[in-house]
Amino acid sequence: MSAPKYTPIKAGFDFKRLPGRTRPGSFASFRRGSTLDARADMANIIANYKTLMAQLESVTPDAMLSAMQPVFDKSQEYVPRKTGALAESGILEVGTDNSGRPTVKIQYGDSSAPYAALVHEMVWLNHEPPTRAKYLQSAMEEEFDSFLTSLAVDYMMVMGG
């Protein structure tokens, strides 16, 4: 199943429709004046939102990496270690996809451990605690609250909070 297509968020605030010539005192004149006033009042607010969105976008890869590190660390505790190859195949990487969207990936399994998905899903096999099947899923579920907190803290720092 492929990830949904990402379209970067763009701030688009504008009041485009304005009546042409208006008679002073008419509703159209009032609407035109109100629209022009609103444009002027909103210009600074729009600029602030665009700046904030750019700042959030620039901090997102580091924030995602910081938030996912505890998940990866916990998955490393849980991953079965019969030979060590499965644990060594684990990676945590941050990057961007083809559309420029920030991505973070935790992955297990490579040519030295092509059985990663099988070990993950075979819940009936016994593993020496704390290792287990569902090693990545368990880590993700257990660290979800800290993941959200980490992102919130990183984004609040950008916003000056």
Secondary structure, DSSP 8 states (H G I E B T S, - for coil): -------------------SS--TTSHHHHHHHHHHHHHHHHHHHHHHHHHHHHHHHHHHHHHHHHHHHHHHHHHHHHS--SSSHHHHT-EEEEEE-TTS-EEEEEE---TT-TTHHHHHH-TTS---TT--SSHHHHHHHHTHHHHHHHHHHHHHHHTT-
